[in-house]
Amino acid sequence: MRNRYFTAMVYGVIGLALFGLVIRAATDTKGLLVNLLMIIGITAVLSAIAYLFLFKKRQPASPDTRKYRQAVKQSKRKYEKKAASSNFSKANRIPNIKDNAKSKKRQHKKRPSHLRVIEGSKQDKKDRALF
């Protein structure tokens, strides 16, 4: 019984809206068109804002994009730490002659951990310019 009453009420509201729309179109067509265009424009703007703020962040990015973003964050963290520590140590540190001598002796090039040397015959290099 309750469901039938609700359905009848919804049909009544829709019927009154259509009746009002037809009467307004017959009497004030320009005003009706202006109102409809404004409603459509406002709806489009609100939908675009909702899409940008709510749904765009939730969409899963491609695996390559995710990896790139993670690498950028990691790089930023790495270089921010280096810059902060180097500025702090240079400002508060008094130069010492013994430290300079020790650091010159110990300096050697570090190899990146993700690269490795492939053993092989290094003598068989060909002169590519002759070809």
Backbone as JSON, one array per atom type, in Angstrom:
{
  "sequence": "MRNRYFTAMVYGVIGLALFGLVIRAATDTKGLLVNLLMIIGITAVLSAIAYLFLFKKRQPASPDTRKYRQAVKQSKRKYEKKAASSNFSKANRIPNIKDNAKSKKRQHKKRPSHLRVIEGSKQDKKDRALF",
  "N": [[0.83, -1.19, 0.0], [1.9, 1.23, 0.84], [3.97, 1.55, -1.02], [2.57, 1.91, -3.42], [1.32, 4.36, -2.97], [3.52, 6.08, -2.81], [4.57, 5.79, -5.43], [2.46, 6.87, -6.93], [2.53, 9.49, -6.01], [5.04, 10.34, -6.98], [4.6, 10.19, -9.77], [2.64, 12.15, -9.95], [4.07, 14.51, -9.26], [5.93, 14.59, -11.37], [4.17, 14.89, -13.52], [3.03, 17.45, -12.93], [5.35, 18.99, -13.2], [5.93, 18.7, -15.95], [3.6, 19.88, -17.0], [3.92, 22.54, -16.08], [6.25, 23.16, -17.48], [5.4, 23.09, -20.16], [3.48, 25.18, -20.14], [5.15, 27.35, -19.47], [6.86, 27.34, -21.68], [5.06, 28.1, -23.65], [4.34, 30.68, -22.9], [6.69, 32.18, -22.09], [9.16, 31.77, -23.79], [11.86, 32.52, -24.29], [12.86, 33.09, -21.69], [12.59, 30.55, -20.56], [14.43, 29.07, -22.1], [16.82, 30.39, -21.39], [16.95, 29.81, -18.66], [17.15, 26.99, -18.78], [19.62, 26.68, -20.13], [21.33, 27.86, -18.24], [21.02, 26.09, -16.1], [22.07, 23.75, -17.25], [24.72, 24.6, -17.73], [25.69, 25.2, -15.1], [25.45, 22.67, -13.96], [27.3, 21.26, -15.53], [29.72, 22.54, -14.82], [29.85, 22.01, -12.03], [29.94, 19.22, -12.14], [32.38, 18.82, -13.45], [34.17, 19.85, -11.55], [33.68, 18.11, -9.42], [34.55, 15.73, -10.59], [37.3, 16.25, -11.01], [38.3, 16.59, -8.38], [37.36, 14.41, -6.86], [37.15, 11.89, -8.28], [39.33, 11.6, -10.03], [41.71, 11.22, -8.59], [41.34, 8.74, -7.5], [41.46, 6.91, -9.53], [43.22, 4.13, -10.77], [46.6, 4.38, -11.61], [48.73, 3.67, -14.44], [51.09, 0.93, -14.32], [53.68, 1.77, -15.05], [53.57, 4.53, -14.69], [53.12, 4.67, -11.95], [55.53, 3.57, -10.98], [57.33, 5.47, -11.94], [56.52, 7.79, -10.51], [57.08, 6.94, -7.92], [59.86, 6.66, -8.07], [60.58, 9.33, -8.5], [59.78, 10.5, -6.07], [61.48, 9.13, -4.32], [63.98, 9.99, -5.24], [63.79, 12.73, -4.71], [63.66, 12.68, -1.9], [66.18, 11.63, -1.35], [68.03, 13.56, -2.38], [67.25, 15.83, -1.01], [67.97, 15.21, 1.6], [70.76, 15.04, 1.31], [71.39, 17.68, 0.56], [70.51, 19.13, 2.78], [72.1, 18.04, 4.84], [74.69, 18.63, 3.9], [74.72, 21.43, 3.85], [74.4, 21.99, 6.55], [76.65, 20.77, 7.69], [78.76, 22.17, 6.46], [78.39, 24.74, 7.37], [78.73, 24.61, 10.17], [81.15, 23.43, 10.62], [84.62, 23.46, 11.31], [87.42, 23.91, 9.32], [89.92, 21.41, 9.06], [93.27, 20.51, 8.87], [94.28, 17.89, 9.04], [92.01, 16.35, 8.57], [91.51, 16.97, 5.86], [93.75, 15.81, 4.61], [93.38, 13.09, 5.19], [90.95, 12.62, 3.92], [91.61, 12.94, 1.23], [93.23, 10.73, 0.77], [91.5, 8.58, 1.13], [89.56, 8.82, -0.81], [87.85, 7.24, -3.29], [86.33, 5.98, -6.22], [82.99, 5.05, -5.99], [81.13, 2.23, -6.97], [77.98, 1.99, -8.58], [75.37, 0.22, -6.93], [73.51, -1.23, -8.37], [74.65, -1.89, -10.74], [76.81, -4.13, -12.47], [79.98, -5.65, -13.16], [80.73, -7.31, -16.1], [82.5, -10.12, -16.64], [85.0, -10.83, -19.05], [86.79, -11.18, -22.16], [88.87, -8.58, -22.5], [90.71, -7.81, -24.33], [89.98, -8.19, -26.96], [88.91, -6.02, -28.35], [87.49, -4.35, -31.04], [88.42, -2.15, -33.69], [86.21, 0.11, -34.51], [86.13, 2.16, -36.32], [87.29, 1.46, -38.7], [85.55, 0.01, -40.21]],
  "CA": [[0.0, 0.0, 0.0], [2.78, 2.38, 0.96], [4.72, 1.66, -2.26], [1.67, 2.45, -4.44], [1.11, 5.77, -2.64], [4.77, 6.76, -3.18], [4.64, 5.8, -6.89], [1.46, 7.82, -7.42], [3.01, 10.82, -5.68], [6.13, 10.65, -7.91], [3.98, 10.47, -11.07], [1.96, 13.44, -9.84], [5.08, 15.57, -9.3], [6.46, 14.63, -12.74], [3.11, 15.45, -14.36], [2.96, 18.88, -12.68], [6.55, 19.61, -13.77], [5.74, 18.76, -17.39], [2.56, 20.87, -17.26], [4.53, 23.85, -15.88], [7.21, 23.36, -18.56], [4.65, 23.4, -21.37], [2.89, 26.51, -19.96], [6.24, 28.33, -19.53], [7.33, 27.39, -23.08], [4.07, 28.82, -24.46], [4.25, 32.09, -22.52], [7.99, 32.86, -21.99], [10.11, 30.82, -24.38], [13.22, 32.98, -24.09], [13.2, 32.89, -20.28], [12.74, 29.11, -20.35], [15.71, 28.65, -22.7], [17.91, 30.94, -20.58], [17.01, 29.02, -17.43], [17.67, 25.64, -19.09], [21.05, 26.79, -20.41], [22.02, 28.11, -16.98], [21.02, 24.82, -15.34], [23.02, 22.85, -17.9], [26.07, 25.12, -17.49], [26.05, 25.01, -13.7], [25.62, 21.23, -13.76], [28.56, 20.86, -16.16], [30.84, 23.04, -14.0], [29.91, 21.24, -10.79], [30.36, 17.86, -12.46], [33.82, 18.86, -13.74], [34.88, 20.03, -10.28], [33.58, 16.85, -8.68], [35.41, 14.75, -11.27], [38.71, 16.55, -10.77], [38.7, 16.43, -6.99], [36.96, 13.15, -6.23], [37.33, 10.66, -9.03], [40.6, 11.51, -10.75], [42.74, 10.71, -7.69], [41.05, 7.35, -7.18], [41.69, 6.03, -10.67], [44.55, 3.55, -10.69], [47.51, 4.77, -12.68], [49.4, 2.53, -15.06], [52.26, 0.52, -13.52], [54.84, 2.6, -15.38], [53.39, 5.83, -14.06], [53.33, 4.48, -10.52], [56.96, 3.39, -10.75], [58.0, 6.75, -12.17], [56.22, 8.67, -9.39], [57.81, 6.43, -6.76], [61.26, 7.0, -8.28], [60.72, 10.77, -8.3], [59.71, 10.75, -4.63], [62.69, 8.6, -3.72], [65.07, 10.88, -5.63], [63.64, 13.98, -3.96], [64.06, 12.43, -0.52], [67.63, 11.41, -1.32], [68.78, 14.78, -2.59], [66.94, 16.77, 0.06], [68.79, 14.84, 2.74], [72.14, 15.42, 1.02], [71.51, 19.13, 0.57], [70.35, 19.59, 4.15], [73.25, 17.65, 5.64], [75.89, 19.32, 3.44], [74.63, 22.82, 4.3], [74.58, 22.01, 7.99], [78.03, 20.43, 8.04], [79.67, 23.22, 6.0], [78.22, 25.94, 8.17], [79.16, 24.42, 11.55], [82.41, 22.71, 10.7], [85.85, 24.23, 11.17], [88.33, 23.1, 8.5], [91.05, 20.82, 9.76], [94.27, 20.06, 7.9], [94.38, 16.43, 9.1], [90.83, 15.8, 7.9], [91.69, 17.1, 4.43], [94.75, 14.84, 4.17], [92.78, 11.76, 5.27], [89.89, 12.48, 2.93], [92.23, 12.78, -0.08], [93.74, 9.37, 0.66], [90.41, 7.6, 1.11], [88.62, 9.04, -1.91], [87.86, 6.36, -4.45], [85.03, 6.0, -6.87], [82.08, 3.95, -5.63], [80.33, 1.71, -8.08], [76.56, 1.87, -8.25], [75.06, -1.13, -6.47], [72.66, -1.94, -9.31], [75.41, -2.24, -11.93], [77.87, -5.09, -12.17], [80.95, -5.83, -14.23], [80.64, -8.61, -16.76], [83.85, -10.6, -16.94], [85.16, -11.28, -20.42], [88.08, -10.82, -22.72], [88.92, -7.15, -22.77], [91.72, -7.59, -25.35], [89.43, -8.38, -28.29], [88.14, -4.86, -28.79], [87.69, -4.09, -32.47], [88.43, -0.75, -34.07], [84.98, 0.28, -35.28], [86.29, 3.2, -37.31], [87.78, 0.88, -39.93], [84.49, -0.63, -40.97]],
  "C": [[0.87, 1.26, 0.0], [3.54, 2.63, -0.35], [3.84, 2.27, -3.36], [1.45, 3.94, -4.22], [2.34, 6.59, -3.08], [4.88, 6.87, -4.7], [3.65, 6.82, -7.46], [1.91, 9.25, -7.15], [4.14, 11.25, -6.64], [5.57, 10.97, -9.29], [3.27, 11.81, -11.05], [2.94, 14.6, -9.93], [5.65, 15.71, -10.71], [5.43, 15.24, -13.68], [2.98, 16.96, -14.18], [4.17, 19.62, -13.27], [6.42, 19.74, -15.29], [4.68, 19.8, -17.77], [3.12, 22.28, -17.13], [5.52, 24.17, -17.0], [6.51, 23.76, -19.85], [4.05, 24.81, -21.28], [3.98, 27.58, -20.08], [6.77, 28.46, -20.96], [6.36, 28.18, -23.95], [4.07, 30.31, -24.15], [5.59, 32.82, -22.56], [9.09, 31.91, -22.48], [11.55, 31.23, -24.13], [13.68, 32.77, -22.65], [13.42, 31.42, -19.96], [14.09, 28.61, -20.89], [16.9, 29.16, -21.89], [18.07, 30.12, -19.3], [17.58, 27.62, -17.68], [19.16, 25.67, -19.37], [21.86, 27.05, -19.14], [22.1, 26.84, -16.13], [22.03, 23.85, -15.92], [24.46, 23.3, -17.65], [26.54, 24.9, -16.07], [26.28, 23.54, -13.4], [26.95, 20.75, -14.35], [29.76, 21.31, -15.32], [30.97, 22.25, -12.71], [30.36, 19.8, -11.03], [31.87, 17.81, -12.74], [34.63, 19.01, -12.45], [34.84, 18.75, -9.47], [34.48, 15.78, -9.29], [36.88, 14.99, -10.94], [39.13, 16.24, -9.34], [38.4, 15.06, -6.41], [37.39, 11.92, -7.0], [38.69, 10.52, -9.68], [41.7, 10.92, -9.87], [42.55, 9.22, -7.41], [41.34, 6.4, -8.32], [43.1, 5.46, -10.59], [45.39, 3.96, -11.89], [48.15, 3.52, -13.27], [50.63, 2.17, -14.23], [53.5, 1.37, -13.8], [54.75, 3.96, -14.7], [53.62, 5.74, -12.55], [54.81, 4.35, -10.19], [57.71, 4.7, -10.92], [57.76, 7.7, -10.99], [56.98, 8.24, -8.14], [59.3, 6.79, -6.88], [61.5, 8.49, -8.06], [60.7, 11.1, -6.81], [60.99, 10.3, -3.94], [63.88, 9.51, -4.02], [64.99, 12.19, -4.86], [64.08, 13.8, -2.52], [65.57, 12.32, -0.41], [68.39, 12.72, -1.42], [68.44, 15.87, -1.58], [67.78, 16.48, 1.29], [70.24, 15.26, 2.52], [72.32, 16.92, 1.11], [71.42, 19.67, 2.0], [71.58, 19.25, 4.99], [74.51, 18.38, 5.2], [75.88, 20.78, 3.88], [74.9, 22.92, 5.79], [76.04, 21.76, 8.33], [79.0, 21.51, 7.6], [79.57, 24.45, 6.89], [78.83, 25.79, 9.56], [80.55, 23.81, 11.68], [83.6, 23.65, 10.5], [86.82, 23.37, 10.37], [89.54, 22.64, 9.29], [92.01, 20.25, 8.73], [94.36, 18.54, 7.89], [93.19, 15.77, 8.39], [90.97, 15.87, 6.38], [92.67, 16.07, 3.88], [94.16, 13.44, 4.17], [91.73, 11.57, 4.18], [90.46, 12.31, 1.53], [92.74, 11.35, -0.28], [92.61, 8.37, 0.46], [89.49, 7.75, -0.1], [88.85, 8.03, -3.02], [86.44, 6.26, -4.96], [84.2, 4.79, -6.45], [81.32, 3.51, -6.86], [78.86, 1.68, -7.67], [76.2, 0.42, -7.93], [74.22, -1.91, -7.49], [73.38, -2.3, -10.6], [76.48, -3.26, -11.55], [78.75, -5.25, -13.4], [80.79, -7.23, -14.79], [82.05, -9.0, -17.17], [83.9, -11.09, -18.38], [86.51, -10.85, -20.94], [88.05, -9.36, -23.14], [89.88, -6.84, -23.93], [91.14, -7.6, -26.76], [88.57, -7.21, -28.75], [88.49, -4.57, -30.24], [87.66, -2.58, -32.72], [87.24, -0.52, -35.01], [85.14, 1.32, -36.39], [86.73, 2.64, -38.66], [86.67, 0.29, -40.79], [83.78, 0.32, -41.85]]
}
